[in-house]
C-alpha cells in the first residue's frame, strides 16, 4: 500500500508542475498577479461503501475425526481402504475372521469388576477433594464478608469510645472554666492595680492576633493555595506528557522508523522533565504546608505569666468559633477543686477486646480456608477422567461374552460419516487385538481451515464474519467460528493469533492438510464519507489532511474509521463534497494556492 501511495504522489506532483507551468503561460497573457498563485490538485470527499478485508493463509483440516479400535481379538479378513482414500458414510471398511473368538469370560468379568471398583473409588475421592476445595472457596467469600462486617463493628466501637472520651473532656473543660471564673472573681480586687498594665498587654495581644488572622494567616493560606495550584498544573502537564509519550510509543511500536524513534525520545524527555517539575512542585507545597505560622498567645506579651495571668483572656473561646483548635485555658482541669470528668468506657472497651479477638480468629480461619482453596487440587483432571473412561471401555470390551464378541466380529467396522482415511497402518490378514488402534477418519462434511493472523488483526477479525476460501482452483464460502485469545510466536519469532474458519459447503474436491488462502470480510461501512488513502496523513496527534481555506493551505485534523486498500472512512473533520489537496508537494501550510480537480493517470500522461 505504501508503494502504491508513493507512486501516485509522484504522478500527481508531475501533473501539478505541468499545471503550474501552463498556468504561468496563460496567465501571463491575462494578469501578471495571477501568475504568482500556484495551482494544486484536489480530490472531493464522496460518499461510498468501505470494506476491510483481512488476507491470511492456513491449513485445511477437519472439525471432527474418529479413531476406530478393534472390538475383538481376531484376524482381519478384509481391509477395503488405504490411507488417503475417500469413504462414504455406511461403507463397510473392515471384516473380521470370527473363527477364534473364545475368551476367558470369567477372567474378563473379574477384571471388569476390579476396574469398576477402582474407578468408583478414584472418582469418589476426586469428588470429595473437589467438594472440599469448592466449600473452601465458598467459605473464603463468607469469611471475607464476616471480616468486613467485624472490622466495621470494631471501627464503630472505637468511634464510640473516642466520642465518650471527647464528651468527658468537654465536661472537664466546662468545669475548669467555671472554676476559673470563680477564681477570677475572687482575684478581681487584686487585679485592679494592674488593670492598666494588663489592658496594654491585652491590646498588644489583640493587635497581634488581629494581624495574624487578617494578614499573616490569609497570606500563608493564599501562598499555600498558589503552590497547590502550581502542583496541580504540574501534575496535569505530566499527565499530558505521559499521554503524548504513550501515543509516541504506540506509533513507534507500529512503525519503528528513525523519525518515530526521535519523536519517542523527545516525548520521553518531556515526560521526565514534567515529572521532575511535578515532584518539585509537590515538595515545595508539602514543605510550606509544614510551616504553618504560629498563632500569637498571651504569654508572648506578659512579662511574668505568674504575676499577670489574672483576669486576662486571650480570646481562645472566640477562636473556637473560627475553627481554631486551642487547648489553653489558664488552669489545670485535673485539680482537686475543679475535679476530673472521666468517661466510663469499660463496657465499650470490653466489647472492643472481644470483637478484636473474634476478628483475629476470623482472619486465621480465612487464611486456613484460602490455603485449601488455593492449593493444588487433588481432584481428577479432564485427561485423568478420560483415561478412566478409556480404562472402563477396555475392561468392558474384555468382559464381553464369546457370543457378543462373535457378533461384534461379524458386524465389522462401518464408516459413520463421509470422510478421508487420515491414518491407517493395517493390512488384510493381520492379527489384531481388542482395543488396538486400526485407523482414523476425518469428517469432510465438517471441513475447516486453521489460519494464523497478525497480532494487529486480533481486534478486527471476529467470530461470525464471512470468509472466502480458495483451495486450488476452487472457491468456497466460510465463517469464522473460533478465535484464539493467546498470541504465540511463529517460526520467525513473530507473535501471531490462530483462528478457525469453517467451510460452509465442502465437497469431494476438499483435500485435508493442504494450504488454503482466505479473505475475511472483517468490517464494512455503507454510504459513508470517504477519501483516498493517499491523501491521509498520520502525525503524533492523529490523522489529518490538507484543505484550501480562504485560498490558503490549511491543515485539517480528522477522525478515520474503516479503511480498505484504496479508501478510508472519514467520521469527523471532512464532510461530503469538501475538497482535499491530493498531493501537498513542496507547498507548506499557510501558502496561497488555487484548487484544480485531480487528473486521472491517463490525463496526466497526456
C-alpha positions in Angstrom: 0.0 0.0 0.0 2.9 2.4 0.7 4.4 1.7 -2.7 1.1 2.4 -4.4 0.7 5.6 -2.4 4.3 6.8 -3.2 3.8 6.2 -6.9 0.5 8.1 -7.0 2.1 11.1 -5.2 4.9 11.2 -7.9 2.3 11.2 -10.7 0.3 13.9 -9.1 3.4 16.0 -8.4 4.4 15.9 -12.0 0.9 16.9 -13.1 1.0 19.8 -10.7 4.2 21.1 -12.2 2.7 20.9 -15.7 -0.4 22.7 -14.5 1.7 25.4 -12.8 3.8 25.9 -15.9 0.7 26.1 -18.0 -0.9 28.5 -15.6 2.1 30.8 -15.9 2.0 30.8 -19.7 -1.8 31.5 -19.9 -1.9 33.9 -17.0 0.9 36.0 -18.5 -1.5 37.0 -21.2 -4.2 38.0 -18.8 -3.0 39.2 -15.4 0.5 39.2 -14.0 -0.8 38.9 -10.4 -2.4 35.5 -11.0 0.9 34.2 -12.3 2.2 34.1 -8.8 -0.5 31.8 -7.3 0.4 28.1 -7.8 -2.3 25.5 -8.5 -2.7 22.3 -6.6 -4.8 19.3 -7.4 -7.7 18.4 -5.1 -10.0 15.4 -4.6 -13.6 15.6 -3.5 -14.8 13.7 -0.4 -17.6 11.4 -1.6 -20.0 9.0 0.0 -19.5 5.3 -0.7 -19.0 1.9 0.8 -15.8 0.8 2.5 -15.0 -2.8 3.3 -12.0 -4.0 5.3 -10.6 -7.4 4.2 -8.0 -9.4 6.1 -5.9 -11.8 4.0 -4.5 -14.9 5.6 -3.3 -18.5 4.8 -3.9 -21.7 6.6 -4.1 -25.4 6.5 -7.3 -27.4 5.7 -8.4 -29.8 8.4 -11.5 -31.3 9.8 -13.6 -30.3 12.8 -14.4 -33.9 13.6 -12.4 -37.1 13.5 -12.8 -40.5 14.9 -10.3 -43.2 15.6 -11.6 -46.8 15.3 -10.3 -49.6 17.6 -10.6 -53.3 17.2 -13.6 -54.7 19.2 -12.2 -58.2 19.1 -9.1 -60.3 19.0 -9.2 -61.6 15.5 -7.7 -61.7 12.1 -8.5 -59.0 9.5 -10.4 -60.8 6.8 -10.8 -57.8 4.5 -9.5 -54.2 4.6 -11.2 -52.2 1.8 -9.2 -49.0 2.1 -5.8 -47.4 2.4 -4.6 -44.1 3.9 -5.8 -41.1 1.9 -8.9 -42.8 0.5 -12.3 -41.0 0.4 -15.0 -43.1 2.1 -18.8 -42.7 2.2 -21.0 -43.0 5.2 -22.3 -46.6 5.7 -19.4 -48.2 3.8 -18.1 -51.4 5.5 -14.4 -50.9 5.8 -13.2 -53.9 7.8 -14.4 -57.5 8.1 -13.1 -59.9 10.8 -12.4 -63.6 10.8 -14.6 -64.9 13.6 -13.3 -68.5 13.9 -11.1 -67.9 17.0 -13.0 -65.5 19.3 -13.4 -67.6 22.5 -12.2 -65.8 25.5 -11.9 -66.5 29.2 -15.1 -64.6 30.1 -14.9 -65.2 33.7 -11.4 -63.6 34.0 -12.6 -60.7 31.9 -15.7 -60.2 34.2 -13.5 -60.2 37.3 -11.1 -57.7 35.7 -14.1 -55.5 34.8 -15.4 -55.6 38.4 -12.0 -54.7 39.7 -11.7 -51.8 37.3 -15.2 -50.6 38.1 -14.4 -50.6 41.8 -11.1 -48.8 41.3 -12.8 -46.2 39.1 -15.6 -45.7 41.6 -13.2 -45.3 44.4 -11.0 -42.9 42.5 -13.9 -40.8 41.4 -15.3 -40.8 44.9 -12.0 -39.5 46.3 -11.8 -37.0 43.5 -15.3 -35.7 44.1 -14.6 -35.4 47.8 -11.4 -33.4 47.2 -13.3 -31.2 44.7 -16.1 -30.6 47.1 -13.7 -29.7 49.9 -12.0 -27.2 47.7 -15.3 -25.8 46.4 -16.6 -25.5 50.0 -13.3 -23.7 51.0 -13.8 -21.2 48.2 -17.3 -20.6 49.4 -16.1 -20.2 53.0 -13.5 -17.7 51.8 -16.2 -15.5 50.5 -18.3 -15.8 53.6 -15.4 -15.2 55.9 -14.3 -12.2 53.9 -17.8 -10.7 54.4 -17.8 -11.5 58.1 -14.3 -9.9 58.5 -15.5 -6.8 56.6 -18.5 -6.6 59.0 -16.4 -7.3 62.1 -13.9 -4.6 61.0 -16.8 -2.1 60.7 -18.1 -3.1 64.2 -14.6 -2.6 65.6 -14.3 0.8 64.0 -17.8 1.6 65.4 -16.7 0.7 68.9 -13.5 2.7 68.6 -15.6 5.7 67.4 -18.0 5.3 70.4 -15.0 5.2 72.8 -13.5 8.3 71.2 -16.8 10.1 71.4 -17.2 9.3 75.1 -13.7 10.5 75.8 -14.3 13.7 73.9 -17.6 14.3 75.8 -15.8 13.8 79.1 -13.0 16.2 78.1 -15.6 18.8 77.2 -17.3 18.4 80.6 -13.9 18.7 82.3 -13.2 21.8 80.3 -16.6 23.3 81.3 -15.9 22.6 84.9 -12.4 24.1 84.7 -13.9 27.2 83.0 -16.5 27.6 85.8 -13.7 27.2 88.4 -11.6 29.7 86.6 -14.4 32.2 86.5 -14.9 31.8 90.3 -11.2 32.3 90.9 -11.1 35.3 88.6 -14.0 36.9 90.6 -12.1 36.3 93.8 -8.9 37.8 92.4 -10.6 40.8 90.7 -9.8 43.0 93.7 -6.1 42.1 93.4 -6.1 42.8 89.7 -7.3 46.4 89.9 -3.8 47.8 90.5 -2.5 46.0 87.5 -5.6 46.8 85.3 -4.0 49.4 83.2 -0.9 47.4 82.5 -2.9 44.3 81.6 -5.1 46.4 79.3 -1.9 47.4 77.4 -0.8 43.8 77.3 -4.3 42.7 76.1 -4.3 45.4 73.5 -0.9 44.3 72.1 -2.1 40.7 72.1 -5.3 41.5 70.3 -3.5 43.6 67.8 -1.1 40.8 67.1 -3.9 38.3 67.0 -5.8 40.5 64.5 -2.7 40.8 62.3 -2.3 37.1 62.4 -5.9 36.4 61.4 -6.2 39.2 58.8 -2.7 39.3 57.3 -0.3 36.5 58.3 -2.7 33.5 58.1 -4.5 34.6 54.9 -1.2 35.3 53.2 0.1 31.9 54.2 -3.2 30.2 53.1 -3.0 32.2 49.7 0.6 31.1 49.2 -0.3 27.5 50.1 -3.2 27.7 47.6 -0.9 29.1 44.9 1.6 26.3 45.4 -1.2 23.7 45.4 -2.4 25.2 42.1 1.1 25.0 40.7 1.4 21.4 41.8 -2.0 20.6 40.2 -0.9 22.3 37.0 2.4 20.4 37.0 0.6 17.1 37.6 -1.7 17.9 34.6 1.3 18.8 32.5 2.9 15.5 33.5 -0.3 13.5 32.6 -0.4 15.3 29.2 3.3 14.5 28.7 2.7 10.9 29.7 -0.2 10.6 27.2 2.0 12.1 24.5 4.7 9.6 25.3 2.2 6.6 25.2 1.0 7.8 21.8 4.6 8.2 20.5 5.4 4.7 21.9 2.4 3.2 20.1 3.3 4.9 16.9 7.0 3.8 17.2 5.9 0.3 18.0 3.7 0.2 14.9 6.4 1.8 12.7 9.9 1.9 14.4 11.3 4.5 12.0 14.1 6.9 12.9 11.6 9.8 12.9 9.2 7.9 15.2 12.2 6.9 17.4 13.3 10.5 17.7 9.7 11.5 18.5 9.6 8.8 21.2 12.9 10.1 22.7 11.6 13.7 22.7 8.3 12.6 24.3 10.2 10.6 27.0 12.5 13.6 27.7 9.4 15.9 28.0 7.7 13.4 30.3 10.8 13.1 32.5 11.1 16.9 32.8 7.4 17.2 33.5 7.7 14.5 36.2 10.6 16.4 37.9 8.7 19.6 37.7 5.7 17.9 39.3 7.8 16.4 42.1 9.5 19.7 42.8 6.1 21.5 43.0 4.8 18.8 45.3 7.8 19.1 47.6 7.6 22.9 47.7 3.9 22.6 48.6 4.5 20.0 51.3 7.4 22.0 52.8 5.2 25.1 53.1 2.3 23.0 54.5 4.6 22.0 57.4 5.4 25.7 58.1 2.0 26.9 59.4 2.6 30.3 61.1 2.2 30.1 64.9 -0.8 31.9 66.3 0.1 34.6 69.0 -0.6 33.6 72.6 -1.0 35.9 75.5 2.1 34.6 77.2 4.2 36.2 74.4 3.2 39.6 75.7 3.3 39.1 79.5 6.4 39.9 81.5 5.6 37.3 84.1 2.8 34.8 83.5 2.7 34.1 87.2 2.0 37.7 88.1 -0.2 38.9 85.2 -2.3 35.9 84.3 -5.2 37.0 86.5 -8.3 38.3 84.7 -6.8 38.4 81.2 -8.4 36.4 78.4 -6.5 35.5 75.2 -9.8 35.0 73.3 -9.5 31.3 73.0 -13.3 30.8 73.3 -13.8 33.2 70.4 -11.1 31.4 68.3 -13.0 28.2 68.6 -15.8 29.8 66.6 -13.3 30.4 63.7 -12.3 26.8 63.6 -9.0 27.2 65.6 -8.2 24.3 67.9 -6.9 25.7 71.3 -6.4 23.6 74.4 -5.1 26.5 76.6 -7.4 27.6 79.4 -5.1 29.1 82.0 -6.0 26.5 84.6 -5.4 22.8 85.4 -8.6 20.9 84.8 -7.4 18.0 86.9 -7.1 20.0 90.1 -8.8 18.9 93.3 -11.1 22.0 93.3 -12.4 21.5 89.8 -12.5 17.7 89.7 -11.9 15.4 86.8 -14.6 14.1 84.5 -13.7 10.5 83.3 -15.7 8.6 80.7 -16.8 5.2 81.7 -15.9 3.2 78.6 -15.3 -0.1 80.3 -18.2 -1.8 78.6 -17.2 -0.5 75.2 -13.6 -1.5 75.7 -14.6 -4.9 76.8 -16.8 -5.3 73.7 -13.8 -4.0 71.6 -11.5 -6.5 73.0 -14.0 -9.3 72.3 -14.6 -8.1 68.8 -10.8 -7.8 68.1 -10.3 -11.4 69.3 -13.2 -12.6 67.1 -11.7 -10.6 64.2 -8.3 -12.3 64.7 -10.0 -15.7 64.8 -11.9 -15.0 61.6 -8.7 -13.8 59.9 -7.0 -17.0 61.0 -9.9 -19.1 59.6 -9.7 -17.1 56.4 -6.0 -17.9 56.0 -6.7 -21.6 56.5 -9.6 -21.7 54.0 -7.6 -19.8 51.5 -4.8 -22.3 51.8 -7.2 -25.1 51.0 -8.9 -23.1 48.2 -5.7 -22.1 46.5 -3.9 -25.5 47.0 -3.3 -27.8 44.0 -6.4 -29.7 43.6 -6.3 -33.5 44.1 -9.4 -34.0 42.0 -9.2 -35.7 38.7 -8.2 -33.7 35.7 -10.1 -33.9 32.4 -7.4 -36.1 31.0 -7.4 -38.4 34.0 -11.2 -38.7 33.8 -10.9 -39.6 30.1 -8.2 -42.1 31.0 -10.6 -43.7 33.5 -13.3 -43.8 30.8 -10.9 -45.5 28.4 -9.9 -48.0 31.0 -13.6 -48.7 31.7 -14.2 -49.1 28.0 -11.3 -51.5 27.6 -12.5 -53.5 30.6 -16.0 -53.7 29.2 -14.5 -54.9 25.9 -12.6 -57.6 27.8 -15.8 -58.6 29.6 -17.9 -59.3 26.5 -19.1 -62.8 26.2 -17.9 -65.0 23.4 -21.3 -64.7 21.7 -21.1 -60.8 21.9 -17.5 -60.9 20.5 -18.7 -63.0 17.6 -21.5 -60.6 16.9 -19.0 -57.7 17.0 -16.7 -59.5 14.7 -19.5 -60.3 12.2 -20.6 -56.7 12.2 -17.2 -55.5 11.2 -16.5 -51.7 11.1 -18.5 -49.3 9.1 -17.8 -45.6 8.3 -20.1 -43.4 10.4 -19.7 -40.3 8.2 -18.2 -39.2 4.9 -14.5 -38.6 5.2 -10.9 -39.3 4.4 -8.8 -42.1 5.9 -6.1 -39.9 7.6 -4.3 -42.7 9.5 -4.0 -46.4 8.8 -1.3 -48.9 9.3 -3.1 -52.3 8.9 -3.2 -54.9 6.2 -5.5 -57.7 5.3 -4.7 -60.9 7.1 -3.1 -59.2 10.1 -4.0 -60.3 13.6 -5.3 -57.5 15.8 -6.1 -57.4 19.5 -9.0 -56.0 21.3 -8.7 -52.2 21.7 -5.9 -52.0 19.1 -6.0 -48.7 17.1 -6.9 -49.6 13.5 -7.5 -46.3 11.5 -8.8 -42.7 11.8 -11.4 -41.0 9.6 -11.6 -37.2 9.4 -15.1 -35.8 8.5 -15.1 -34.0 5.2 -18.6 -32.7 5.8 -17.1 -30.6 8.6 -14.0 -29.2 7.0 -12.3 -26.1 8.2 -9.1 -24.0 7.8 -6.8 -23.2 10.6 -5.2 -19.8 9.9 -2.7 -17.5 11.6 -3.3 -13.8 11.9 -1.1 -10.8 12.7 -1.4 -9.5 16.2 -2.6 -6.3 14.6 -5.7 -8.1 13.3 -6.9 -9.5 16.5 -9.3 -6.6 17.2 -10.5 -6.7 13.5 -11.4 -10.3 13.0 -14.4 -11.6 14.9 -16.3 -14.8 15.2 -19.2 -15.0 12.8 -17.6 -13.0 10.0 -17.9 -14.3 6.4 -14.9 -15.7 4.6 -13.9 -16.5 1.1 -11.7 -19.6 0.9 -9.6 -20.5 -2.1 -8.4 -24.1 -2.3 -6.6 -24.8 -5.6 -8.9 -23.8 -8.4 -12.0 -24.0 -6.2 -13.6 -21.2 -4.1 -15.7 -21.8 -1.0 -17.7 -19.7 1.4 -17.0 -20.0 5.1 -17.4 -18.4 8.5 -15.0 -17.6 11.4 -16.1 -19.9 14.1 -13.2 -19.6 16.6 -10.6 -17.1 17.7 -7.7 -17.9 20.0 -7.2 -15.3 22.8 -3.5 -16.2 23.2 -0.8 -14.9 20.8 2.1 -17.4 20.1 5.3 -17.0 18.3 5.7 -18.5 14.8 9.0 -19.9 13.4 10.3 -16.4 12.9 9.6 -15.3 16.4 6.7 -13.0 15.4 3.5 -13.1 17.6 0.5 -14.5 15.7 -3.0 -15.4 16.7 -4.8 -18.5 15.4 -8.3 -18.7 14.2 -10.6 -21.4 12.7 -12.7 -20.9 9.6 -15.4 -23.4 8.8 -16.1 -24.3 5.1 -19.9 -23.9 4.6 -20.4 -26.5 1.8 -17.4 -28.8 1.4 -17.4 -31.2 -1.5 -15.3 -34.1 -2.9 -12.6 -31.6 -4.0 -11.6 -30.9 -0.4 -8.1 -32.1 0.4 -7.1 -32.2 4.1 -3.6 -31.0 5.1 -3.1 -28.7 2.1 -2.7 -24.9 2.2 -5.6 -22.6 1.5 -6.0 -18.8 1.1 -8.7 -17.0 2.9 -10.2 -13.5 2.7 -12.0 -12.5 5.8 -14.7 -9.8 5.4 -13.8 -8.1 8.7 -15.8 -4.9 8.7 -17.8 -2.7 6.3 -19.5 0.7 6.3 -22.2 1.7 3.8 -22.9 5.2 2.4 -20.2 7.0 4.4 -17.9 9.9 3.6 -14.6 8.5 2.1 -11.2 9.8 0.9 -8.4 8.0 -1.0 -5.8 6.6 1.3 -3.1 8.7 -0.4 -4.4 12.0 1.0 -4.5 10.8 4.6 -1.5 11.7 6.8 -0.8 10.4 10.3 1.0 12.6 12.9 1.7 12.5 16.6 -1.8 13.8 17.4 -3.7 11.6 14.9 -4.8 11.7 11.3 -5.0 14.9 9.2 -5.2 16.2 5.7 -4.7 19.5 3.9 -7.5 21.6 2.5 -7.8 25.1 1.0 -9.5 27.7 3.2 -9.7 31.3 2.1 -7.2 30.5 -0.6 -4.5 29.2 1.9 -3.2 25.7 2.5 -4.7 24.6 5.9 -4.1 21.5 8.0 -7.4 19.8 9.0 -7.5 17.2 11.8 -9.8 14.3 11.0 -11.1 11.1 12.6 -11.0 7.9 10.5 -12.9 4.7 10.7 -12.8 1.6 8.5 -10.2 1.5 5.7 -9.9 -0.6 2.6 -6.9 -0.9 0.3 -7.9 2.3 -1.6 -10.3 4.3 0.6 -10.7 5.4 4.2 -13.9 6.2 6.0 -13.9 9.8 7.5 -16.1 10.0 10.6 -15.2 13.5 11.6 -13.4 16.6 10.2 -14.4 16.3 6.5 -17.9 16.5 5.0 -19.2 15.1 1.7 -18.3 17.4 -1.2 -15.4 19.1 0.5 -12.1 19.3 -1.5 -8.9 17.9 -0.1 -5.4 18.6 -1.5 -4.3 15.4 -3.3 -0.5 16.0 -3.0 1.0 18.9 -1.0 4.3 18.6 -2.9 6.7 21.4 -1.9 4.0 23.7 -0.6 3.6 24.3 3.1 0.8 25.2 5.4 -0.3 28.8 5.0 0.8 29.2 1.4 -1.7 30.8 -1.1 -2.8 28.3 -3.8 -5.6 27.6 -6.3 -7.5 24.3 -6.5 -7.8 22.3 -9.6 -9.6 18.9 -9.9 -7.3 15.9 -9.7 -6.4 14.4 -13.1 -6.5 10.7 -13.7 -3.4 8.8 -14.7 -4.4 8.8 -18.3 -5.0 12.6 -18.3 -1.7 13.1 -16.6 0.2 11.1 -19.3 -1.4 13.3 -22.0 
